[in-house]
């Protein structure tokens, strides 16, 4: 397969993962798996790790399986999908855990309209302490109103 096709598969997977993350967050994390996600909203855990961090493993498994299948069976499509999932996972870690929640105290003074909008949308998501009535379940794509709210600030 050509390099352009491989890049398109990785890019499509990365973009598709935002939809997967949104759907999973809204319907599983704020539904059936709320027991694991609840401490992320209520700060029940006092340590560095939360029950919510188990989603890191849950979401990593498909990426690992695709990387392994792509490598072991020489399947370029599976490998490119695994790379796309893995890149999205890394982006999620940097944006959600480091930038938004400041688990590591870096990127505190990012002063760009896009990052301000993401932070604002996530703050609105966390204003809801229970699993009902949530909003802004995505990470990289948030409702346009947050871009407008943070424009010029």
DSSP file (Angstrom, degrees, kcal/mol; ACC not computed):
  #  RESIDUE AA STRUCTURE BP1 BP2  ACC     N-H-->O    O-->H-N    N-H-->O    O-->H-N    TCO  KAPPA ALPHA  PHI   PSI    X-CA   Y-CA   Z-CA
    1    1 A X              0   0    0      0, 0.0     2,-0.1     0, 0.0     0, 0.0   0.000 360.0 360.0 360.0 149.3    0.0    0.0    0.0
    2    2 A X     >  -     0   0    0      1,-0.1     4,-2.1     4,-0.0     5,-0.1  -0.335 360.0-117.7 -77.3 158.4    1.2    3.5   -0.7
    3    3 A X  H  > S+     0   0    0      1,-0.2     4,-2.6     2,-0.2     5,-0.2   0.849 113.7  56.8 -63.9 -34.9    2.3    5.9    2.0
    4    4 A X  H  > S+     0   0    0      2,-0.2     4,-2.4     1,-0.2    -1,-0.2   0.916 107.5  47.7 -63.8 -42.7   -0.5    8.4    1.2
    5    5 A X  H  > S+     0   0    0      2,-0.2     4,-2.4     1,-0.2    -2,-0.2   0.918 111.7  51.1 -62.8 -43.4   -3.1    5.7    1.8
    6    6 A X  H  X S+     0   0    0     -4,-2.1     4,-2.3     1,-0.2    -2,-0.2   0.920 110.4  48.4 -60.6 -44.4   -1.4    4.7    5.1
    7    7 A X  H  X S+     0   0    0     -4,-2.6     4,-2.8     1,-0.2    -1,-0.2   0.908 111.1  50.9 -62.6 -41.9   -1.3    8.4    6.2
    8    8 A X  H  X S+     0   0    0     -4,-2.4     4,-2.9     2,-0.2     5,-0.2   0.883 109.4  50.4 -64.1 -38.4   -5.0    8.7    5.3
    9    9 A X  H  X S+     0   0    0     -4,-2.4     4,-2.3     2,-0.2    -2,-0.2   0.928 112.5  46.6 -64.9 -44.4   -5.9    5.6    7.3
   10   10 A X  H  X S+     0   0    0     -4,-2.3     4,-2.6     2,-0.2    -2,-0.2   0.935 115.5  46.3 -61.8 -46.3   -4.0    6.9   10.3
   11   11 A X  H  X S+     0   0    0     -4,-2.8     4,-2.5     2,-0.2     5,-0.2   0.915 112.9  48.6 -63.7 -44.8   -5.7   10.3   10.0
   12   12 A X  H  X S+     0   0    0     -4,-2.9     4,-2.7     2,-0.2    -1,-0.2   0.889 112.5  49.5 -63.2 -39.0   -9.1    8.9    9.5
   13   13 A X  H  X S+     0   0    0     -4,-2.3     4,-2.1    -5,-0.2    -2,-0.2   0.930 110.2  50.3 -65.3 -45.1   -8.6    6.6   12.6
   14   14 A X  H  X S+     0   0    0     -4,-2.6     4,-0.8     2,-0.2    -2,-0.2   0.938 114.5  43.8 -57.8 -48.6   -7.4    9.6   14.7
   15   15 A X  H >X S+     0   0    0     -4,-2.5     4,-0.9     1,-0.2     3,-0.9   0.909 112.7  52.5 -64.3 -42.6  -10.5   11.6   13.6
   16   16 A X  H 3X S+     0   0    0     -4,-2.7     4,-2.2     1,-0.2     3,-0.2   0.821  99.2  64.5 -62.8 -30.8  -12.8    8.6   14.1
   17   17 A X  H 3X S+     0   0    0     -4,-2.1     4,-3.0     1,-0.2    -1,-0.2   0.796  93.9  60.2 -65.5 -27.4  -11.4    8.1   17.6
   18   18 A X  H <X S+     0   0    0     -3,-0.9     4,-2.4    -4,-0.8    -1,-0.2   0.913 107.5  45.5 -64.6 -40.6  -12.9   11.5   18.7
   19   19 A X  H  X S+     0   0    0     -4,-0.9     4,-2.7    -3,-0.2     5,-0.2   0.910 113.6  49.3 -66.7 -41.8  -16.3   10.2   17.8
   20   20 A X  H  X S+     0   0    0     -4,-2.2     4,-2.7     2,-0.2     5,-0.2   0.922 112.2  48.5 -61.7 -44.4  -15.6    6.9   19.6
   21   21 A X  H  X S+     0   0    0     -4,-3.0     4,-2.7     2,-0.2     5,-0.2   0.916 112.3  48.7 -62.7 -43.5  -14.3    8.9   22.7
   22   22 A X  H  X S+     0   0    0     -4,-2.4     4,-2.7     2,-0.2     5,-0.2   0.950 115.2  43.5 -62.1 -50.2  -17.5   11.1   22.6
   23   23 A X  H  X S+     0   0    0     -4,-2.7     4,-2.7     1,-0.2     5,-0.5   0.912 116.5  46.9 -63.0 -43.6  -19.9    8.1   22.4
   24   24 A X  H  X>S+     0   0    0     -4,-2.7     5,-2.6    -5,-0.2     4,-2.0   0.911 113.6  48.5 -64.8 -42.8  -18.0    6.1   25.0
   25   25 A X  I  <>S+     0   0    0     -4,-2.7     5,-1.2    -5,-0.2    -2,-0.2   0.936 117.7  40.2 -63.6 -46.8  -17.8    9.0   27.4
   26   26 A X  I  <5S+     0   0    0     -4,-2.7    -2,-0.2    -5,-0.2    -1,-0.2   0.931 128.4  26.8 -69.6 -45.7  -21.5    9.9   27.1
   27   27 A X  I  <>S+     0   0    0     -4,-2.7     5,-0.8    -5,-0.2    -3,-0.2   0.736 133.2  24.3 -99.0 -23.8  -23.0    6.4   27.0
   28   28 A X  I ><>S+     0   0    0     -4,-2.0     5,-2.9    -5,-0.5     3,-1.4   0.825 124.9  41.7-104.4 -52.2  -20.6    4.2   28.9
   29   29 A X  I 3 <S+     0   0    0     -5,-2.6     8,-0.3     1,-0.3    -3,-0.2   0.866 126.3  37.1 -67.7 -33.8  -18.6    6.4   31.2
   30   30 A X  I 3 <S+     0   0    0     -5,-1.2    -1,-0.3    -6,-0.4    -2,-0.1   0.087 131.9  30.7-100.3  21.7  -21.7    8.4   32.2
   31   31 A X  I X 5S+     0   0    0     -3,-1.4     3,-1.8    -6,-0.1    -3,-0.2  -0.001 128.1   1.9-135.7-115.3  -23.8    5.2   32.0
   32   32 A X  I 3 <S+     0   0    0     -5,-0.8     3,-0.4     1,-0.3    -3,-0.2   0.800 133.8  44.2 -55.2 -36.4  -22.9    1.6   32.8
   33   33 A X  T >><S+     0   0    0     -5,-2.9     3,-1.6     1,-0.2     4,-1.2   0.096  72.9 117.5-102.4  22.8  -19.3    2.3   33.8
   34   34 A X  H <>  +     0   0    0     -3,-1.8     4,-3.0     1,-0.3    -1,-0.2   0.820  65.7  70.6 -56.5 -31.7  -20.1    5.4   35.9
   35   35 A X  H 34 S+     0   0    0     -3,-0.4     4,-0.3     1,-0.2    -1,-0.3   0.814 105.7  38.8 -57.6 -30.6  -18.6    3.4   38.9
   36   36 A X  H <4 S+     0   0    0     -3,-1.6    -1,-0.2     2,-0.1    -2,-0.2   0.748 121.7  42.4 -88.7 -26.1  -15.2    3.8   37.3
   37   37 A X  H >X S+     0   0    0     -4,-1.2     3,-1.6    -8,-0.3     4,-0.8   0.686  91.2  84.0 -94.1 -21.0  -15.7    7.4   36.1
   38   38 A X  H >X S+     0   0    0     -4,-3.0     4,-2.2     1,-0.3     3,-1.1   0.852  83.9  58.2 -55.6 -41.4  -17.4    8.9   39.1
   39   39 A X  H 3> S+     0   0    0     -4,-0.3     4,-1.4     1,-0.3     5,-0.4   0.738  97.9  62.8 -65.9 -19.6  -14.2    9.7   41.0
   40   40 A X  H <4 S+     0   0    0     -3,-1.6    -1,-0.3     2,-0.2    -2,-0.2   0.828 111.9  36.0 -71.3 -31.2  -13.0   11.9   38.1
   41   41 A X  H << S+     0   0    0     -3,-1.1    -2,-0.2    -4,-0.8    -1,-0.2   0.791 127.2  35.8 -88.4 -32.0  -16.0   14.2   38.6
   42   42 A X  H  < S-     0   0    0     -4,-2.2    -3,-0.2    87,-0.0    -2,-0.2   0.483  94.7-131.2-104.5  -3.9  -16.2   14.1   42.4
   43   43 A X     <  +     0   0    0     -4,-1.4    -3,-0.1    -5,-0.2    -4,-0.1   0.916  48.7 155.7  51.9  48.9  -12.5   13.8   43.3
   44   44 A X        +     0   0    0     -5,-0.4     2,-0.3    -6,-0.1    -1,-0.1   0.822  50.8  75.4 -72.4 -31.9  -13.1   10.9   45.6
   45   45 A X        -     0   0    0     -6,-0.3     5,-0.0     1,-0.1     0, 0.0  -0.650  60.8-165.3 -88.0 138.4   -9.6    9.6   45.4
   46   46 A X        +     0   0    0     -2,-0.3    -1,-0.1     4,-0.0     4,-0.1   0.628  64.5  77.5 -94.9 -15.2   -6.9   11.5   47.2
   47   47 A X  S    S-     0   0    0      2,-0.3    -2,-0.1     1,-0.1     0, 0.0  -0.079  97.3 -94.0 -85.2-172.4   -3.9    9.9   45.4
   48   48 A X  S    S+     0   0    0      2,-0.0     2,-0.2    -2,-0.0    -1,-0.1   0.847 105.7  62.9 -71.3 -36.4   -2.4   10.6   42.0
   49   49 A X        -     0   0    0      3,-0.0    -2,-0.3     2,-0.0     2,-0.3  -0.628  65.6-163.9 -95.4 151.9   -4.4    7.8   40.4
   50   50 A X    >   -     0   0    0     -2,-0.2     3,-1.3     1,-0.1     4,-0.2  -0.844  36.4-112.7-123.1 161.8   -8.2    7.5   40.0
   51   51 A X  G >  S+     0   0    0     -2,-0.3     3,-2.3     1,-0.3     4,-0.2   0.871 117.4  68.1 -58.0 -35.0  -10.5    4.6   39.2
   52   52 A X  G >  S+     0   0    0      1,-0.3     3,-1.9     2,-0.2     4,-0.3   0.756  82.4  73.1 -56.2 -26.7  -11.1    6.6   36.0
   53   53 A X  G X> S+     0   0    0     -3,-1.3     3,-1.4     1,-0.3     4,-0.6   0.664  76.6  78.4 -66.0 -14.6   -7.5    5.9   35.0
   54   54 A X  H X> S+     0   0    0     -3,-2.3     4,-2.0     1,-0.3     3,-0.5   0.761  79.3  70.5 -64.4 -22.2   -8.5    2.3   34.3
   55   55 A X  H <> S+     0   0    0     -3,-1.9     4,-2.9     1,-0.2     5,-0.3   0.790  85.0  68.4 -64.7 -25.5  -10.1    3.6   31.0
   56   56 A X  H <> S+     0   0    0     -3,-1.4     4,-1.4    -4,-0.3    -1,-0.2   0.933 106.0  39.4 -55.2 -46.7   -6.5    4.2   29.8
   57   57 A X  H <X S+     0   0    0     -4,-0.6     4,-1.7    -3,-0.5    -2,-0.2   0.906 113.4  54.4 -70.3 -42.2   -6.1    0.4   29.7
   58   58 A X  H  X S+     0   0    0     -4,-2.0     4,-0.6     1,-0.2    -2,-0.2   0.912 114.8  40.3 -58.8 -43.4   -9.6   -0.2   28.3
   59   59 A X  H  X S+     0   0    0     -4,-2.9     4,-0.7     1,-0.2    -1,-0.2   0.743 110.8  58.4 -78.8 -23.5   -8.9    2.2   25.4
   60   60 A X  H  X S+     0   0    0     -4,-1.4     4,-2.7    -5,-0.3     5,-0.2   0.804  90.0  73.5 -75.2 -28.4   -5.3    1.0   24.9
   61   61 A X  H  X S+     0   0    0     -4,-1.7     4,-2.8     1,-0.2     5,-0.2   0.910  95.5  47.0 -57.7 -49.0   -6.3   -2.6   24.3
   62   62 A X  H  X S+     0   0    0     -4,-0.6     4,-2.3     1,-0.2    -1,-0.2   0.912 114.2  48.8 -60.7 -39.1   -7.8   -2.1   20.7
   63   63 A X  H  X S+     0   0    0     -4,-0.7     4,-2.6     2,-0.2    -2,-0.2   0.921 112.4  47.4 -64.0 -43.6   -4.8   -0.1   19.7
   64   64 A X  H  X S+     0   0    0     -4,-2.7     4,-2.9     2,-0.2     5,-0.2   0.914 111.8  50.6 -63.2 -43.7   -2.4   -2.7   21.0
   65   65 A X  H  X S+     0   0    0     -4,-2.8     4,-2.8    -5,-0.2     5,-0.2   0.898 111.9  47.3 -62.5 -40.6   -4.3   -5.5   19.3
   66   66 A X  H  X S+     0   0    0     -4,-2.3     4,-2.8    -5,-0.2     5,-0.2   0.916 113.0  48.5 -67.1 -42.2   -4.3   -3.6   16.0
   67   67 A X  H  X S+     0   0    0     -4,-2.6     4,-2.0     2,-0.2    -2,-0.2   0.927 114.8  45.8 -61.7 -44.0   -0.5   -2.9   16.3
   68   68 A X  H  X S+     0   0    0     -4,-2.9     4,-3.3     2,-0.2     5,-0.3   0.933 115.4  45.5 -65.5 -46.8    0.2   -6.6   17.2
   69   69 A X  H  X S+     0   0    0     -4,-2.8     4,-2.4     1,-0.2     6,-0.6   0.914 113.4  50.5 -63.7 -42.2   -2.0   -7.9   14.4
   70   70 A X  H  <>S+     0   0    0     -4,-2.8     5,-0.9    -5,-0.2     4,-0.3   0.876 117.8  39.2 -63.2 -37.6   -0.6   -5.5   11.9
   71   71 A X  H  <5S+     0   0    0     -4,-2.0     3,-0.4    -5,-0.2    -2,-0.2   0.942 120.4  42.1 -77.0 -50.4    3.0   -6.4   12.9
   72   72 A X  H  <5S+     0   0    0     -4,-3.3    -3,-0.2     1,-0.2    -2,-0.2   0.903 125.9  32.8 -66.5 -43.5    2.5  -10.2   13.3
   73   73 A X  T  <5S-     0   0    0     -4,-2.4    -1,-0.2    -5,-0.3    -2,-0.2   0.364 105.4-121.4 -97.0   5.0    0.3  -10.8   10.3
   74   74 A X  T   5 +     0   0    0     -3,-0.4     2,-0.8    -4,-0.3    -3,-0.2   0.901  56.0 157.9  55.4  43.8    2.0   -8.0    8.1
   75   75 A X     >< -     0   0    0     -5,-0.9     4,-2.2    -6,-0.6    -1,-0.2  -0.863  26.4-168.6-102.8 104.1   -1.4   -6.3    7.8
   76   76 A X  H  > S+     0   0    0     -2,-0.8     4,-2.8     1,-0.2     5,-0.2   0.862  84.4  54.3 -63.1 -37.7   -0.8   -2.7    6.9
   77   77 A X  H  > S+     0   0    0      2,-0.2     4,-2.5     1,-0.2    -1,-0.2   0.949 110.7  45.3 -62.9 -48.7   -4.4   -1.6    7.5
   78   78 A X  H  > S+     0   0    0      1,-0.2     4,-2.5     2,-0.2    -1,-0.2   0.901 113.9  50.6 -60.6 -41.0   -4.5   -3.0   11.0
   79   79 A X  H  X S+     0   0    0     -4,-2.2     4,-2.2     2,-0.2    -2,-0.2   0.919 111.0  47.4 -63.6 -44.4   -1.1   -1.5   11.7
   80   80 A X  H  X S+     0   0    0     -4,-2.8     4,-2.5     2,-0.2    -2,-0.2   0.879 111.9  50.4 -66.9 -37.8   -2.1    2.0   10.5
   81   81 A X  H  X S+     0   0    0     -4,-2.5     4,-2.7    -5,-0.2     5,-0.2   0.930 110.4  50.5 -63.6 -44.4   -5.4    1.8   12.5
   82   82 A X  H  X S+     0   0    0     -4,-2.5     4,-2.2     1,-0.2    -2,-0.2   0.885 110.3  49.6 -59.7 -39.6   -3.3    0.8   15.6
   83   83 A X  H  X S+     0   0    0     -4,-2.2     4,-2.7     2,-0.2    -1,-0.2   0.922 111.0  49.5 -65.6 -43.7   -1.0    3.8   15.0
   84   84 A X  H  X S+     0   0    0     -4,-2.5     4,-2.2     2,-0.2    -2,-0.2   0.913 112.4  47.2 -61.2 -43.8   -4.0    6.1   14.6
   85   85 A X  H  X S+     0   0    0     -4,-2.7     4,-2.4     2,-0.2    -1,-0.2   0.910 113.3  49.2 -63.2 -42.6   -5.5    4.8   17.9
   86   86 A X  H  X S+     0   0    0     -4,-2.2     4,-2.2    -5,-0.2    -2,-0.2   0.898 109.9  49.9 -66.7 -41.4   -2.2    5.2   19.7
   87   87 A X  H  X S+     0   0    0     -4,-2.7     4,-2.5     2,-0.2    -1,-0.2   0.906 111.2  50.0 -63.9 -40.6   -1.6    8.7   18.5
   88   88 A X  H  X S+     0   0    0     -4,-2.2     4,-3.0     2,-0.2    -2,-0.2   0.921 109.1  52.2 -63.0 -42.2   -5.1    9.7   19.6
   89   89 A X  H  X S+     0   0    0     -4,-2.4     4,-2.3     2,-0.2    -2,-0.2   0.902 110.5  47.7 -59.5 -41.6   -4.4    8.1   23.0
   90   90 A X  H  X S+     0   0    0     -4,-2.2     4,-2.5     2,-0.2    -1,-0.2   0.917 112.3  49.3 -65.3 -43.0   -1.2   10.1   23.3
   91   91 A X  H  X S+     0   0    0     -4,-2.5     4,-3.1     2,-0.2     5,-0.3   0.914 110.2  51.5 -61.4 -42.7   -3.1   13.3   22.3
   92   92 A X  H  X>S+     0   0    0     -4,-3.0     4,-2.8     1,-0.2     5,-0.9   0.925 110.1  49.3 -60.0 -45.4   -5.8   12.5   24.9
   93   93 A X  I  X>S+     0   0    0     -4,-2.3     5,-1.8     3,-0.2     4,-0.8   0.941 115.5  42.8 -59.7 -48.6   -3.2   12.1   27.6
   94   94 A X  I  <>S+     0   0    0     -4,-2.5     5,-2.8     3,-0.2    -2,-0.2   0.931 122.8  36.9 -66.2 -45.4   -1.5   15.4   26.7
   95   95 A X  I  <>S+     0   0    0     -4,-3.1     5,-2.6     3,-0.2     6,-0.2   0.959 128.0  30.5 -74.1 -51.0   -4.7   17.4   26.3
   96   96 A X  I  <>S+     0   0    0     -4,-2.8     5,-2.3    -5,-0.3    -3,-0.2   0.968 130.2  28.6 -76.6 -54.4   -6.9   15.9   29.0
   97   97 A X  I  <<S+     0   0    0     -5,-0.9     6,-2.7    -4,-0.8     7,-0.3   0.892 132.9  27.0 -80.0 -39.8   -4.5   14.8   31.7
   98   98 A X  I  ><S+     0   0    0     -5,-1.8     4,-0.5     4,-0.2     8,-0.3   0.941 130.2  31.1 -89.4 -53.6   -1.6   17.3   31.3
   99   99 A X  I  4<S+     0   0    0     -5,-2.8    -3,-0.2    -6,-0.2    -4,-0.2   0.965 129.8  29.2 -73.2 -52.8   -3.1   20.4   29.8
  100  100 A X  I  4<S+     0   0    0     -5,-2.6    -3,-0.2    -6,-0.2    -4,-0.2   0.968 132.6  28.8 -76.2 -53.3   -6.7   20.4   31.2
  101  101 A X  T  4<S-     0   0    0     -5,-2.3    -1,-0.2    -6,-0.2    -3,-0.1   0.499  92.8-137.9 -91.8  -2.8   -6.3   18.7   34.5
  102  102 A X     <  +     0   0    0     -4,-0.5    -4,-0.2    -6,-0.2    -3,-0.1   0.859  41.9 159.6  53.2  43.4   -2.7   19.7   35.2
  103  103 A X  S    S+     0   0    0     -6,-2.7     2,-0.4     1,-0.2    -5,-0.2   0.823  80.1  33.1 -64.4 -29.2   -1.6   16.3   36.5
  104  104 A X  S    S-     0   0    0     -7,-0.3     2,-2.7    -6,-0.2    -1,-0.2  -0.997 100.4-119.9-122.5 133.0    1.9   17.5   35.6
  105  105 A X  S    S+     0   0    0     -2,-0.4     2,-0.3    -3,-0.1     3,-0.1  -0.348  72.9 108.6 -81.0  66.3    2.3   21.2   36.0
  106  106 A X        +     0   0    0     -2,-2.7    -2,-0.2    -8,-0.3    -4,-0.1  -0.899  63.3  32.1-131.7 165.1    3.2   22.2   32.5
  107  107 A X  S >  S+     0   0    0     -2,-0.3     3,-0.8     1,-0.1    -1,-0.1   0.795  72.4 139.7  59.0  31.9    1.4   24.0   29.7
  108  108 A X  T 3   +     0   0    0      1,-0.2    -1,-0.1    -3,-0.1    -2,-0.1   0.823  67.2  45.4 -72.7 -30.7   -0.3   26.2   32.4
  109  109 A X  T 3  S+     0   0    0      2,-0.0     2,-0.3     0, 0.0    -1,-0.2   0.040  70.4 148.7-107.0  26.8   -0.1   29.4   30.5
  110  110 A X    <   -     0   0    0     -3,-0.8     2,-0.3     1,-0.1     0, 0.0  -0.471  24.0-173.1 -62.8 120.9   -1.2   28.3   27.0
  111  111 A X        +     0   0    0     -2,-0.3     2,-0.4     4,-0.1    -1,-0.1  -0.463  34.2 122.3-120.6  58.2   -2.9   31.4   25.7
  112  112 A X     >  -     0   0    0     -2,-0.3     4,-2.5     1,-0.1     5,-0.2  -0.937  65.5-125.1-121.8 144.1   -4.5   30.3   22.4
  113  113 A X  H  > S+     0   0    0     -2,-0.4     4,-2.1     1,-0.2     5,-0.2   0.853 110.1  52.5 -57.2 -38.2   -8.2   30.5   21.5
  114  114 A X  H  > S+     0   0    0      2,-0.2     4,-2.2     1,-0.2    -1,-0.2   0.943 111.9  43.9 -64.8 -47.6   -8.4   26.8   20.7
  115  115 A X  H  > S+     0   0    0      1,-0.2     4,-2.4     2,-0.2    -2,-0.2   0.864 112.3  53.3 -67.6 -35.8   -6.9   25.7   24.0
  116  116 A X  H  X S+     0   0    0     -4,-2.5     4,-2.5     2,-0.2    -1,-0.2   0.910 109.3  49.4 -63.0 -41.3   -9.1   28.2   25.9
  117  117 A X  H  X S+     0   0    0     -4,-2.1     4,-2.6    -5,-0.2     5,-0.2   0.911 110.9  49.2 -65.6 -42.3  -12.2   26.8   24.3
  118  118 A X  H  X S+     0   0    0     -4,-2.2     4,-2.2     2,-0.2     5,-0.2   0.930 112.7  47.7 -62.7 -44.9  -11.2   23.2   25.1
  119  119 A X  H  X S+     0   0    0     -4,-2.4     4,-2.3     2,-0.2    -2,-0.2   0.920 112.7  49.0 -61.1 -43.9  -10.5   24.1   28.7
  120  120 A X  H  X S+     0   0    0     -4,-2.5     4,-2.1     1,-0.2    -2,-0.2   0.921 111.4  48.5 -63.4 -45.4  -13.8   26.0   29.0
  121  121 A X  H  X S+     0   0    0     -4,-2.6     4,-1.8     1,-0.2    -1,-0.2   0.899 112.2  49.0 -62.9 -40.4  -15.9   23.1   27.5
  122  122 A X  H  X S+     0   0    0     -4,-2.2     4,-2.2     2,-0.2    -1,-0.2   0.879 108.3  53.7 -68.9 -36.2  -14.2   20.7   29.8
  123  123 A X  H  X S+     0   0    0     -4,-2.3     4,-0.7     1,-0.2    -1,-0.2   0.906 108.4  50.2 -62.2 -40.2  -14.9   22.9   32.8
  124  124 A X  H  < S+     0   0    0     -4,-2.1     3,-0.5     1,-0.2     4,-0.4   0.859 108.3  53.6 -66.3 -34.4  -18.6   23.0   31.8
  125  125 A X  H >< S+     0   0    0     -4,-1.8     3,-1.0     1,-0.2    -2,-0.2   0.913 109.1  48.5 -63.6 -42.0  -18.5   19.2   31.6
  126  126 A X  H 3< S+     0   0    0     -4,-2.2    -1,-0.2     1,-0.2    -2,-0.2   0.554  88.8  80.6 -80.4  -7.3  -17.2   18.9   35.1
  127  127 A X  T 3< S+     0   0    0     -4,-0.7     2,-0.7    -3,-0.5    -1,-0.2   0.757  81.3  77.7 -68.0 -20.3  -19.7   21.3   36.6
  128  128 A X    <   -     0   0    0     -3,-1.0     7,-0.1    -4,-0.4    -1,-0.0  -0.814  63.3-173.7 -89.6 117.2  -22.0   18.3   36.6
  129  129 A X        +     0   0    0     -2,-0.7     2,-0.2   -87,-0.1    -1,-0.1   0.517  64.9  55.7 -92.0  -6.0  -21.1   16.0   39.5
  130  130 A X  S    S-     0   0    0      2,-0.3    -2,-0.0   -89,-0.1  -100,-0.0  -0.656  93.9-103.8-117.8 179.3  -23.4   13.2   38.6
  131  131 A X  S    S+     0   0    0     -2,-0.2     3,-0.4     2,-0.1     2,-0.1   0.663  93.8  80.4 -80.5 -14.5  -23.8   11.1   35.5
  132  132 A X  S    S+     0   0    0      1,-0.2    -2,-0.3  -101,-0.0  -101,-0.0  -0.450  88.3  21.0 -88.5 163.7  -27.0   12.8   34.3
  133  133 A X  S    S+     0   0    0      1,-0.1    -1,-0.2    -2,-0.1    -2,-0.1   0.769  82.5 161.0  55.2  34.2  -27.3   16.1   32.5
  134  134 A X        -     0   0    0     -3,-0.4     2,-0.3  -108,-0.1    -1,-0.1  -0.286  17.9-170.8 -78.8 169.0  -23.8   16.1   31.2
  135  135 A X        +     0   0    0      1,-0.2    -7,-0.1   -10,-0.2    -1,-0.0  -0.960  54.2  36.0-151.1 164.6  -22.4   18.2   28.3
  136  136 A X        +     0   0    0     -2,-0.3    -1,-0.2     1,-0.1   -11,-0.1   0.970  54.0 168.8  54.4  70.4  -19.3   18.4   26.2
  137  137 A X        +     0   0    0     -3,-0.1  -112,-0.2   -12,-0.0    -1,-0.1   0.555  47.9  86.8 -90.2  -8.8  -18.2   14.8   26.0
  138  138 A X        -     0   0    0      3,-0.2     4,-0.1     1,-0.1  -119,-0.1  -0.236  59.0-156.1 -83.6 176.9  -15.6   15.3   23.4
  139  139 A X  S    S+     0   0    0   -121,-0.1    -1,-0.1     3,-0.0   -17,-0.1   0.714  86.4  21.7-119.0 -52.5  -11.9   16.2   23.9
  140  140 A X  S    S+     0   0    0      1,-0.2     2,-0.6  -122,-0.0   -22,-0.1   0.728 122.4  52.4 -94.9 -24.0  -10.5   17.8   20.7
  141  141 A X        +     0   0    0   -123,-0.1     2,-0.3   -23,-0.0    -1,-0.2  -0.957  69.0 169.4-116.7 117.1  -13.8   18.9   19.1
  142  142 A X        -     0   0    0     -2,-0.6     5,-0.1     1,-0.1   -24,-0.1  -0.827  45.5 -71.2-122.8 160.8  -16.1   21.0   21.3
  143  143 A X    >>  -     0   0    0     -2,-0.3     3,-1.8     1,-0.1     4,-0.6  -0.171  43.9-120.0 -54.0 143.2  -19.3   23.0   20.6
  144  144 A X  H >> S+     0   0    0      1,-0.3     4,-1.9     2,-0.2     3,-0.8   0.766 105.7  73.8 -56.5 -30.2  -18.6   26.2   18.6
  145  145 A X  H 3> S+     0   0    0      1,-0.3     4,-2.4     2,-0.2    -1,-0.3   0.797  91.9  56.5 -59.4 -28.1  -20.1   28.3   21.4
  146  146 A X  H <> S+     0   0    0     -3,-1.8     4,-1.6     2,-0.2    -1,-0.3   0.816 104.4  51.6 -74.7 -29.6  -17.0   27.8   23.5
  147  147 A X  H <X S+     0   0    0     -3,-0.8     4,-0.8    -4,-0.6    -2,-0.2   0.900 112.4  46.6 -68.5 -39.9  -14.8   29.1   20.7
  148  148 A X  H  < S+     0   0    0     -4,-1.9     3,-0.5     1,-0.2    -2,-0.2   0.902 110.8  52.4 -67.6 -40.7  -17.0   32.2   20.6
  149  149 A X  H  < S+     0   0    0     -4,-2.4    -1,-0.2     1,-0.2    -2,-0.2   0.857 114.3  41.7 -62.7 -35.9  -16.9   32.6   24.4
  150  150 A X  H >< S+     0   0    0     -4,-1.6     3,-1.8    -5,-0.1    -1,-0.2   0.532  85.3 117.9 -93.5  -5.7  -13.2   32.5   24.6
  151  151 A X  T 3< S+     0   0    0     -4,-0.8    -3,-0.0    -3,-0.5    -4,-0.0  -0.422  87.0   7.1 -62.8 128.9  -12.5   34.7   21.5
  152  152 A X  T 3         0   0    0     -2,-0.2    -1,-0.3     1,-0.1    -2,-0.1   0.506 360.0 360.0  79.1   4.5  -10.7   37.8   22.5
  153  153 A X    <         0   0    0     -3,-1.8    -2,-0.1   -40,-0.0    -1,-0.1   0.435 360.0 360.0 -98.6 360.0  -10.1   36.7   26.2
